[in-house]
Amino acid sequence: MSPQPPSAFELEFARRYDQEHARVCMQPRPRGLAGRLGFWRDEQLVRNALKVAGEPGLILDVACGAGRFWPVLAEHANRVILASDPSQDMLDHAPIHHPQELLKRVKTFQSSAFAIGLSANAVDCIFCMQLFQHIACAEHRSAMLGEFHRVSRDTVIVAVRVEAHFKRRQPDAQGTHARHLASKAEVEAEFRQAGFRLLSHQDFLPGCAQMRVYVLRKAR
């Protein structure tokens, strides 16, 4: 698998992710009751999504970072896990967070999410919980979805930042306001245009939270 050059957006995302990770990497995780509940809810959403996707056997974790979800992905004993990230430094650092038995199940490689270094229909499922939800540009989302459609032979699991029912004007950590978030209708239309049909969606906190996890299947 030859590495593909990351996009300018991915390089900036990787830089910010690396900086944030460096600040918290030596701290126990998760921290506090809210942190533990958020951690538990994230993993619950992932388990539910994998079940809807049919418990795929060969999965690609795109923009995997430090492998935040590898322990959950590895709960299925027969699952093979590929993991790519635009930051080779992050891939080199990730192993310190995981036991050797888990790392034996994961094969990492540096790659752009917009040009994944795999052949068409290479994996059962693409899993992208971190990068996709930070993309505000519809054109960029469509480009990534097109690459996901090429590489996955069956399903895609993505987390998306969408407008909540109860909108607030407070900025997030990057200064992005709710008005810049995509609407559910807009994102779901992009899924259909990319050749997917919607299998399920789950909200982190129904009606309030802006993060939603979708399970998509390639239209036949």
BELTADA-V224626 format. One record per pair of residues at least 12 apart in sequence whose C-alpha atoms are under 7 Angstrom apart, sorted by the first residue. I is the first residue (numbers start at 1). GAP is how many residues later the second one is. Records with the same first field share a line. If there is no record, write none. Layout:
BEGIN
I = GAP  GAP
END
This chain:
BEGIN
1 = 116  117
2 = 115
3 = 107  108  114
4 = 107  108  111  112  113
5 = 106  107
6 = 80  105  106
7 = 105
10 = 76
11 = 75
14 = 72  73
18 = 72
41 = 163
43 = 29
45 = 157
49 = 108  166
53 = 102  162
56 = 68  69
57 = 21  22  23  67
58 = 21  22  23  65  66  67
59 = 21  22  23  64  65  66  67  68
60 = 21  22  23  63  65  66  67
61 = 21  22  23  65  66  67
62 = 21  22  23  51  64  65  66
63 = 21  22  23  50  65  67  68
64 = 19  20  21
65 = 20  25  26
66 = 24  25  27  28
67 = 27
80 = 25  26
81 = 24  25  26
82 = 24  25  26
83 = 23  24  25  26
84 = 24  25  26  27
85 = 24  25  26  27
86 = 24  25  26
87 = 23
88 = 22
113 = 31
114 = 29  30  33
115 = 32
118 = 33
119 = 32
120 = 30  31
121 = 29  30  31  32
122 = 29  30  31
123 = 28  29  30
124 = 28  29  30  31
125 = 27  29  30  31
126 = 22  26  29  30  31
127 = 29  30  31
128 = 29  30  31
129 = 29  30
130 = 29
132 = 26  27  28
133 = 26  27  28
136 = 44  45
142 = 48  52
145 = 49
146 = 48
149 = 69
154 = 63  64
155 = 61  62  63
156 = 59  60  61
157 = 57  58  59
158 = 55  56  57
159 = 52  53  54  55
160 = 51  52  53
161 = 20  49  50  51
162 = 19  20  21  22  48  49  50
163 = 15  18  19  20  47
164 = 43  44  45  46
165 = 42  43
166 = 41  42
195 = 23  24
196 = 20  21  22  23
197 = 19  20  21  22
198 = 17  18  19
199 = 16  17  18
200 = 14  15
201 = 12  13  14
202 = 12
END
